[in-house]
Amino acid sequence: PIGAWCLKRSNTDRHHSYIVFSFSNRKTSCYLFENNMLSHTNELRLDESETSLHVNKLADGSIVQVTASKIRHIQNHHRDICIKGRIMKAACLAEGRQLVILLIGGFMEYYELNSNGELKLVNEFNLDSEANFIDFAPPDGNDSRALSKLIVIGKTNY
């Protein structure tokens, strides 16, 4: 696998129930751990035909799946929205109500989950050089509407 993520069935669960693996052969697989058994499932409705760069649950329980060609926002009421068909994402991270994507070429896109449950592009930035990794500081407190005030980006200067 080139990526692996653990997700809870519900954000209030104590333990993770899903394991998602991403493979270089354009395949994503999801497994459910239940009753001490691991079984393949697609309860999360992930696009299993593409390699995932990132998979995570957002604060409202919806799921974001980022592939090399699109961002999928999989909402609880069985509505999937493909936000954009941009190619060549370098790194990404989703946490709480935020999604940040680093694009090859030194660009960054910042998304927020709005009060209507829609993932919206808030800003685009030119970083002037390639970025290799990203991380968020945790939001303050236990408020699910809180946003992280600090985003850390690792850049390479040529």
C-alpha positions as CSV (number, residue, x, y, z in Angstrom):
1,P,0.0,0.0,0.0
2,I,1.0,3.6,-0.6
3,G,-1.5,4.9,1.9
4,A,-3.6,3.7,4.8
5,W,-6.2,5.4,7.0
6,C,-8.3,4.4,10.0
7,L,-11.8,5.9,10.2
8,K,-14.5,5.7,12.8
9,R,-18.0,4.6,11.9
10,S,-19.3,7.7,13.7
11,N,-17.2,10.6,15.0
12,T,-18.5,9.9,18.5
13,D,-17.2,6.3,18.4
14,R,-14.4,5.4,20.8
15,H,-12.6,3.1,18.3
16,H,-12.0,3.1,14.6
17,S,-14.0,0.6,12.5
18,Y,-12.7,1.0,9.0
19,I,-9.2,0.6,7.5
20,V,-8.7,2.1,4.0
21,F,-5.7,1.0,1.9
22,S,-4.6,2.8,-1.3
23,F,-2.4,1.0,-3.8
24,S,-0.2,2.3,-6.7
25,N,-2.2,0.1,-9.2
26,R,-5.1,2.6,-9.1
27,K,-7.0,0.7,-6.4
28,T,-8.5,1.7,-3.1
29,S,-9.9,-0.9,-0.7
30,C,-11.9,-0.5,2.5
31,Y,-12.2,-3.1,5.3
32,L,-14.5,-3.2,8.2
33,F,-13.3,-4.5,11.6
34,E,-16.3,-5.9,13.4
35,N,-16.7,-8.8,15.9
36,N,-12.9,-9.5,15.7
37,M,-13.2,-10.1,11.9
38,L,-11.9,-8.0,9.0
39,S,-14.0,-8.0,5.9
40,H,-14.0,-6.0,2.6
41,T,-16.8,-3.4,2.4
42,N,-17.8,-0.4,0.4
43,E,-20.1,1.1,3.1
44,L,-18.2,4.3,2.8
45,R,-18.9,4.5,-1.0
46,L,-15.3,5.3,-1.9
47,D,-14.2,5.2,-5.5
48,E,-12.3,2.0,-5.4
49,S,-11.1,2.3,-9.0
50,E,-8.6,5.1,-8.2
51,T,-5.6,5.4,-5.9
52,S,-6.5,7.6,-3.0
53,L,-4.1,10.3,-1.8
54,H,-6.2,11.0,1.3
55,V,-9.3,9.7,3.0
56,N,-10.9,11.1,6.2
57,K,-14.1,11.9,8.0
58,L,-15.0,15.5,8.4
59,A,-16.6,17.1,11.5
60,D,-20.2,16.5,10.2
61,G,-19.5,12.8,9.5
62,S,-19.2,13.2,5.8
63,I,-16.1,11.7,4.1
64,V,-13.6,13.3,1.8
65,Q,-11.6,11.2,-0.7
66,V,-8.8,12.9,-2.6
67,T,-7.4,11.1,-5.7
68,A,-5.0,12.4,-8.3
69,S,-7.8,13.7,-10.5
70,K,-10.6,14.8,-8.1
71,I,-11.9,15.6,-4.6
72,R,-15.0,13.5,-3.6
73,H,-17.2,14.8,-0.8
74,I,-19.3,11.8,0.2
75,Q,-22.2,13.1,2.3
76,N,-24.3,11.3,4.8
77,H,-27.5,11.5,2.8
78,H,-26.1,9.4,0.0
79,R,-25.1,12.4,-2.1
80,D,-21.6,12.5,-3.6
81,I,-20.1,15.6,-5.0
82,C,-17.1,15.8,-7.2
83,I,-15.6,19.2,-6.3
84,K,-13.0,19.5,-9.0
85,G,-11.2,17.6,-11.6
86,R,-7.7,18.9,-11.0
87,I,-4.7,16.6,-11.7
88,M,-1.4,15.9,-9.9
89,K,-2.0,16.6,-6.2
90,A,1.2,16.4,-4.2
91,A,-0.1,16.1,-0.6
92,C,-3.3,16.8,1.3
93,L,-4.9,16.7,4.7
94,A,-8.4,16.9,6.0
95,E,-9.3,17.5,9.6
96,G,-12.4,18.7,11.3
97,R,-14.0,21.2,8.9
98,Q,-10.8,21.9,6.8
99,L,-9.1,20.4,3.7
100,V,-5.8,21.6,2.4
101,I,-4.3,20.3,-0.9
102,L,-0.8,20.9,-2.1
103,L,-0.6,20.8,-5.8
104,I,2.5,20.1,-7.9
105,G,3.9,23.4,-9.1
106,G,3.9,25.1,-5.7
107,F,0.2,25.9,-5.3
108,M,-2.1,25.3,-2.3
109,E,-5.9,25.1,-2.1
110,Y,-7.8,25.7,1.2
111,Y,-11.3,24.3,1.6
112,E,-13.8,24.7,4.5
113,L,-16.9,22.8,5.4
114,N,-19.6,25.5,5.6
115,S,-22.8,25.5,7.8
116,N,-24.8,23.8,5.0
117,G,-22.4,20.9,4.9
118,E,-20.8,21.9,1.6
119,L,-17.0,21.7,1.1
120,K,-16.1,25.1,-0.5
121,L,-12.9,26.5,-1.8
122,V,-12.0,29.4,0.4
123,N,-8.6,30.4,-1.0
124,E,-5.8,29.5,-3.4
125,F,-2.1,30.3,-2.7
126,N,1.0,30.4,-4.8
127,L,3.8,29.1,-2.5
128,D,6.6,30.0,-4.9
129,S,8.2,26.6,-4.6
130,E,7.2,22.9,-4.3
131,A,5.7,21.8,-1.0
132,N,6.3,18.3,0.3
133,F,4.1,17.8,3.4
134,I,1.4,19.4,5.4
135,D,0.0,19.2,8.9
136,F,-2.7,21.0,11.0
137,A,-2.5,22.1,14.6
138,P,-5.6,20.7,16.4
139,P,-8.5,23.2,16.7
140,D,-8.9,24.8,20.1
141,G,-11.4,23.0,22.4
142,N,-14.0,20.4,21.6
143,D,-16.2,22.5,19.4
144,S,-16.8,20.7,16.1
145,R,-17.2,24.1,14.4
146,A,-13.7,25.2,15.5
147,L,-11.0,25.7,12.8
148,S,-7.3,25.1,13.2
149,K,-5.5,28.4,13.3
150,L,-2.1,26.9,12.2
151,I,-1.3,25.0,9.1
152,V,2.3,23.8,8.7
153,I,3.7,23.4,5.2
154,G,7.1,21.8,4.4
155,K,8.6,23.4,1.3
156,T,11.6,22.7,-0.9
157,N,13.6,25.6,-2.3
158,Y,15.3,24.9,-5.6
